[in-house]
Amino acid sequence: MVQREVVYVVSDSVGETAEFVVKAVATQFNGGQVEIRRSSYVEDTEDIEDMLILAKRDQSIIAYTIVIPDLKDYLDRRADEEGITAVDLLSPLMNAFETKFHKAPHHRPGLMRKLDEEYFRKIEAIEFAVKYDDGRDPRGILRAEIVLIGVSRTSKTPLSMYLAHKRFKVANVPLVPEVPPPDELYQVPRKNCIGLIISPDKLNEIRKERLRALGLASQANYASYQRILDELDYAEKVMKRVGCPIIDVSNKAIEETAGLILDILKKERS
């Protein structure tokens, strides 16, 4: 029977980084027959003392990722006193960063997990924006943090994606005179909805360019001035009924409009 060695992984956060490193090293020795015992979220010296007792009993190694200076120093000192091998997995690289880039570390545990959570929230928001783009599924309207409404070519989709990268779940609904808005739109809290309007001339220009890009005649009804006026009039009536704030996007970049949307939401929710 192959004897399994024990390594205690100690961290003031989850301890996943330390465990991964230990496993990577263990594979270099007899196929990685090492038992890893993790102690996460170490907060005080009592937690460290508990680990020291176990590590000494099992004649094992402690591999740790502790960024709180006082706890790290305590573990180093006590491990040395008890004759226990304690390996700091972060400090050598952190010291190299500090020396080379002239920046001081935050010394706060859990920052990696926070970054991971923010990343996955952004991915979730992007997937949400794609799923509930252009009114495809009205169920998303009530689940969204932001609902954008407006006629075609008022930048609803690019705004939805931009805001999704800011980790907001956004749904957008096109307003077309021939298609009644979904009932869910009138159930959305006023503070969650933003109406987007645009000048008739600007919209006419954008739609003609869109038709040309598609190889269609620019005289199509989609770009006719009267059609545009009818759509804008209809959209304004819907927005008034919803009671939502309205932004004119005529000469605004996506980033500028998104900033205004976030400012409005902040005021509405404060």
N, C-alpha and C positions, 0 to 999 in steps of 0.2 A: 504494500500500500504506500502510495506517495504521500508524504507528510505535507499537509497544507499549512503554510505560514500565515500569520495574521498581520494585517496592516490596519491601523486605526486612522481613519480619515476624519480630520477635525476642521470645521469651518465656522466662521461667523455668518455665513450665508447658507445656501443649500448644500454645498460640498460637491456638486457635480463635476466641477473642474478638477478638483483634487482626485476624485475617484477615477475620472477618465485618464489622468496622467499615471496613476498607480497601475491601472489595468494595462496601459501601453507599456510600461516598464516591466510588469510581471510577465508579459508574453515573451520577453527575452530570456526568461528563466524557467526551464522545464515546462513549457507550455502554459505558464500562467497559473500554476496551482497555488493561488493566494486567496485567502479569505479576507474580504474587505468589510470592515465594520465602521459605518459612517456615524458621526455625531454632528448634526447640523445645528445651525443657529446658536452657537456657543455665545453666551452673553456675559459671563462673569467668571471669576477665578474658580468658583466651586465647580462649574462645568469642566474646567480644565483639570482640576484635581481628580475628578471622577475618571477622566480619560487616562490620567497618569497612573492611577491605581491599576486599571485594567491592562494598560500597555506593559507595565512592569510585571504583572502577574503572568502575562502571556509571552514575555520576552519579545515583544514585537516592536515595530517601527511606527512612529506617528508621522503621517504626511499631512501637512496643514496648509490651508489658505485663509489666513487671518489678516485682515487689513487694519484692524483697530490697533494702534501702536501699543497701548498699555497691555492688552491681552497677549499680543505677540511677544512682547518682552517678558511677560510673566511665564508664558509657556516655554520660551527658550531657557530662562533661568532655572525653572523647576525641573525641566527635562534633563538639564545638565547636572543638577544636584542629585537626581535619581538615577543617573547613568542610562537614560533612555535616549535612543536616537530619534531626534525630531527634525524633520526636513521641511524647510520653508520653501514652498513651490512658487511663491509670487515675488518675494523681495528682490532676488537677483535681477529679474527683468524690470521690475518697477524702478529699481535704482538706476539701471541702464537708461530707461526712458527719462528719468529725472535729470541725469547727467547730460545726456545727449541733446534732449529737446528743451532743457531749462524750464521744465514745468513741474509743479508739485502735485503729487497724487491727492485725491480727495479723501482717501482713507475711510470710505463709507462702504459697508458690505451691501451686497444685493444689487449693485448697479448693472451687472450683466443681465440678471433676470429682468430688471426693469426695461433694459433695451430690448430684450426678447419679447416682452409683453407688448411694448409699443410697436414693434415690427409686426407681430401677429395681428394686432388691432388694426394696423394700416392695411394689411392684406385682407382682413375681413371686411373693412370699409370699401376697399376697391371692388371686391367680389359683390358686395351689396349694391354698389353703384351700377355695375354692369347688369346685374339681375333685374334691377328696378329702373332701368333707363327707359325713357320715352314712354312711360305709362304702361309698360308691358304687363305688369301685375299690380293691380291696385292695392293688394294686401300690403305691399311694401310701404305705402303712404303712411300708414299708422305706425309702422315700425321705425320709420326714418327719424333721424335727429334734425334733418333739414329737408324741406320739400320745395323744389323750385318749379314755378309754373310760368308759362309764357308761350307765345306763338313760335312757330318753327323758325330757326336761325337766330335765336336770341342767346345762344351759347349755353344752353342748359346742360348738354352732355359734357363739354369740356370743363364747365364749372363744377359739375358733379364729380368728375375725376380729380380735378385739382383739390377740391375739398376732401375727397376720400384720402388723398395722400396726406392730408392734415388729420386723418383718422376720424373724420365725421361720416356717419352713414347718411347718404343722400339719395333721395328718389326725385325724379323729375317727371312732370306731366305736361304734355303738349296741349295747348288750348286751340281747338278747331271748332268753328261754328257748327259744323254738321255732326259733331260728336259730343254729346253731353259729358261733362266731367264726371268722373266716378264719385259715387256718394261719399267715399272715404275722404275726399278732399275737403268736404264741409265738416268733417269730424276732427280735422287736424287742429291742434291748438294754434291760435293766431301767431304765437311767438315762434312756431316751428316752420312757418311758411314764408316764402319770399316770392314776390311777383317780379318778373323781368319784362320791361318794355323797351321799345326802340323807336327811333323816328321813322316815319314812312319812307323818306328818301333813302336813309341808310339801309333799311330793310330791302327796299327795291333794288338797290345796288348789289347787296349781298346775294339776293336770290337770283338775279340775272347772272351773276358770276357763277353761282352754283349750277345753274342750268347749262351754262357754257361748258363747265367742267365735265358735265355728264353727257355733253354732245347733243343737248336738246335746244329747241328754239327758245330764245329769251322772251318771246311774246306769249309764252304759255301762261295760263291763268294763275299759276303759282306765283308769278312775279308781276302780275298786273297791279297797277296802282290802286284800283278800286277794290280788288280782292284784299290787298294789304290793309287798306283802311277798314274794311269790314272785319277782318280778323282782329286788328288792334282794338277796334271798338268793342267787339265781343269779349276779348281778353280783359279789357278794363272793367267790364260789367262783372265778370267772374271774380276778378281780384277784389272789387268792392264788396261783393257778397261774402267772400272769404274773410275780408277785413285784414289782409296781410300787408306788411310794408312793401313798397315798390321801389325798384332801382331801374334807372334809365341806363342801358348798356350801350347806347349809340356809339360813343367814342371812347369806350373804356377797354383796357386790356383785361384779360382773364384775371390776372393777379390783383388788379385794382378792384374789380367787381367782387372778387372773393374776399378781399379785405373789408369792403363795405358790408358784405353779408355778415361776416364775423363780428363786425362792430355793432351791427343792428341786433344780432342775437345776444351779444353781451349785454346791451342796454335793455333789451326786452326781458331778459332772464334775471337781471340784477334786482 
